[in-house]
Amino acid sequence: MNSLDKLNALNNDKELNENKLIEFYIDLTPFMLMYKERNDIQGDIQIKDILDHWNEELANEFSDFKYIDIEQIGSDEDNGKFIIALLSGIDFYQEKNILEWIDTDMEWDSVKLFTPFSEWESMGSDWKTFAEDYHGYSELDEDEFLELLDAAESEGREKLYPTLFKEAEKLIETCEQYSRLGDYAVTLYSKDFARNLFKKAEELAEDGGDYQNLANSVADNLGDKDWALKLYKKVEELAEDSVDYQSLAESVANDLSDKDWALRLYKKAEELAEVFDDYHSLAESVVDDESLGDKDWARDLYKKAEKLIEDMHDHLILAEKILDDESLGDKDWARDLYKKALELVEDKDDYETLADSIEYEDNLGDEEWAEEIRKKGK
């Protein structure tokens, strides 16, 4: 090392010794969302842009401010160490003002953005201890992490949420898993974190079921109807049979309150209906007040289902659906179906099953007829 290099090294060591470093852990995703909203930025932004902006602003306002920097921690791109370098002899009040300018106490979507770094480091061992106490081990799968999150909520261990969600995310790979963890994040942790998980779920979606389950979560839990609408449209593109269209119609009616679109989907479902299960399930759906509440259409569909009945059990299913007060509540039609079912019994178990259905108070509640049927089965 020549004399110039030695001098530079000495100056660098001196500068480090003259700096007071205050370090925080930050999750970079909500941090950047905060910055963009705070500064009304619509497009993409890089960490360097934030650092350049804040370094300039802070240097102009505070004489003992040196710099801020963000270092990635490990392989996780979302984990960052936020470093504030101040002159070692900084006045207490100026240090306080700098921290207030940065707002290191701020919460974003109910999550504290800045966690003292030493506190964050200790959380790594804390969650493993908690897992050991709860499960007996700390090598967990996805379901066990979700159980641990439930336990953390019930035991008031909210400080473990950031670490638990991060650790759980490392294990998941499918659309369904990301969506499921996102549902937990909405309730327990952060909507912004959940939104990020839902975005990753969308990237991994493979079929209509994936898109629909994700859309349901986005609509019901995240409350983002516009995003859910786009996802439901994708589901419609991928729909193939009566069951697909019926399921989508229920979601559109319930989550988006779009009865017109739901009606079109239900009609498509009827066009594709082929078997008894298709028709009776469709009838049960359209009669639901949360969907269409259309009893006349449901009656027509139940009649089509009746023409496709194959055995005693189908008669029982249809009779019980028709008897439901929230459906048709038609006891006369149901009684006729029970009579036809009686003609199709094959063994003692069939007699008992039929009698139980007829006797049940929410169906016919006819104990006398039920007892007659049981005697026939003996």
PyMOL commands that set and color helices and strands:
alter all, ss='L'
color gray80, all
select helices_A, chain A and resi 3-18+28-38+47-61+92-102+117-135+142-154+158-169+175-188+191-204+208-222+225-238+242-255+259-272+276-286+295-306+312-323+331-342+348-359+367-376
alter helices_A, ss='H'
color red, helices_A
select strands_A, chain A and resi 19-27+65-72+79-87+107-108+111-112+115-116
alter strands_A, ss='S'
color yellow, strands_A
deselect
rebuild
show_as cartoon
